[in-house]
Amino acid sequence: MAKSMKLAGLKSVENAHDESVWTATWVPATGSRPPLLLTGSLDETVKVWRPDELDLVRTNTGHCLGVVSVAAHPSGVIAASAALDSFVRVFDVDTNATIATLESPPSEVWQMQFDPKGSTLAVAGGGSASIKLWDTATWRLVATLSIPRPEGSKPSDKSGSKKFVLSVAWSPDGRRLACGSMDGTISVFDVARAKFLHHLEGHYMPVRSLVFSPEHDSRKLYSASDDGHVHIHDVEGKAIIGAMSGHTGWVLSVDVSPDGEAIATGSSDKTVRLWDFKMRAAIQVMSNHTDQVWAVAFRPGGRGGRLASVSDDKSISLYHCS
């Protein structure tokens, strides 16, 4: 039987930002440098950190409201940050030069993710009840994938507001996009045909975080919800394959390890949990943070796994995964 992953605390940086830290992602290594950690905060900055020492490389300014999402291009060369000002800033990771500024209507920019090939940036469209797709060659908006209205509803109905889109995830082959909404539904789209496929039901509160299993042909999607549960879905078969619970608060973030063997979650109960699929249970509870944990992120690929977590307590924690 394969032995379960274990987490060990490596380093914490207190007051990593001046305010709550809401988002974190890893920038892949390039030929000239190791991977880097990006964090975004209510203090309106994005910070760039070295992977093991958590030394601050640079503080990026440019937003005039809190940063809600950061995303890294698979090349490791560019990244994007999105803020409550409804701007997405695309920048060169090593020089901080602005490459593009993408503007959206108010409250229509939430989580973002580049597709696996790096040709498209998907942005969770908040109040627009859609996912916006931006072409990374031209930085033009190329498609809007809209969640269909419930049957028989009138445009004046307020039911559309419940489809406020918070989270977004690409399948590893780039063929599917999933988004999580305020009302707990998850919507799945066929990207090439720009077509809505179906909803995945099961949650009844906001779905703030989604991630596909990393296997190339993966149909497995993990979702984290304010209802306290993590669900495992078969995206094609529309079925819930498993559900895991244990957090005593909202589950704000979920990520899957690069080998697909484990998932980590962050919660308003101030803990980070590591889960074992076979046992459908948390095998470790890390209590480094003193306030809600908004993001957890595994470092992609390579030896000596790392997991980072960020929190309303303004700190970043880094864990070794063995």
Secondary structure as UniProt FT lines:
FT   STRAND          7..13
FT   TURN            14..15
FT   STRAND          21..27
FT   TURN            31..32
FT   STRAND          36..41
FT   TURN            42..43
FT   STRAND          46..49
FT   TURN            51..53
FT   STRAND          56..60
FT   STRAND          67..72
FT   TURN            74..75
FT   STRAND          78..83
FT   TURN            84..85
FT   STRAND          87..92
FT   TURN            93..95
FT   STRAND          98..103
FT   TURN            106..107
FT   STRAND          112..114
FT   TURN            116..117
FT   STRAND          120..124
FT   TURN            127..128
FT   STRAND          130..135
FT   TURN            136..138
FT   STRAND          141..146
FT   TURN            151..152
FT   TURN            155..156
FT   HELIX           158..163
FT   STRAND          165..170
FT   TURN            172..173
FT   STRAND          176..181
FT   TURN            182..183
FT   STRAND          186..190
FT   TURN            191..194
FT   STRAND          195..200
FT   STRAND          207..212
FT   TURN            216..217
FT   STRAND          220..225
FT   TURN            226..227
FT   STRAND          229..234
FT   TURN            235..238
FT   STRAND          239..245
FT   STRAND          251..256
FT   TURN            258..259
FT   STRAND          262..267
FT   TURN            268..269
FT   STRAND          272..276
FT   TURN            277..280
FT   STRAND          281..286
FT   STRAND          293..298
FT   STRAND          305..311
FT   TURN            312..313
FT   STRAND          316..321
//
